[in-house]
């Protein structure tokens, strides 16, 4: 899990840097400083742009 790029939850495609994605997650309660990429990987579910654009 550590050091791996996240995958799309619908098609399983590996998400690379500079790609457009939709991230489904809960809005955090607290305030504070955090590393964004790590927080998104731990708390979010990624959907690639191709899956998001599909009208199924």
C-alpha positions in Angstrom: 0.0 0.0 0.0 2.8 2.4 0.8 4.4 4.1 -2.2 1.8 2.8 -4.6 -0.4 5.1 -6.7 -4.1 5.0 -5.9 -6.5 3.2 -8.2 -9.9 4.1 -9.7 -12.6 2.4 -7.6 -14.7 1.7 -10.7 -12.3 0.4 -13.3 -9.1 -0.3 -11.3 -6.9 2.0 -13.5 -3.9 3.3 -11.7 -4.1 7.1 -11.1 -0.9 8.9 -12.1 0.3 12.4 -11.3 -1.3 15.3 -13.2 -4.4 13.3 -14.0 -7.9 14.7 -13.3 -9.8 12.7 -10.7 -12.9 12.9 -8.6 -12.3 12.2 -4.9 -15.2 11.0 -2.8 -14.6 11.6 0.9 -16.0 13.1 4.1 -15.3 16.7 4.9 -12.8 16.7 7.8 -14.0 17.9 11.2 -10.8 19.4 12.6 -8.4 22.1 11.4 -4.7 21.6 11.0 -1.8 21.1 8.7 -1.6 17.8 6.8 0.1 16.4 3.7 -2.6 16.6 1.1 -1.6 13.6 -1.1 -1.3 11.3 1.9 -4.6 12.5 3.4 -6.4 11.9 0.1 -4.9 8.4 -0.3 -5.9 7.4 3.3 -9.4 9.0 3.4 -10.6 9.3 -0.2 -11.9 7.0 -3.0 -10.6 8.0 -6.4 -12.7 7.9 -9.6 -10.8 8.5 -12.9 -12.0 11.1 -15.4 -13.1 8.5 -17.9 -15.3 6.7 -15.4 -16.7 10.0 -14.1 -17.7 11.1 -17.6 -19.5 7.9 -18.4 -23.3 8.1 -18.1 -24.2 4.7 -16.8 
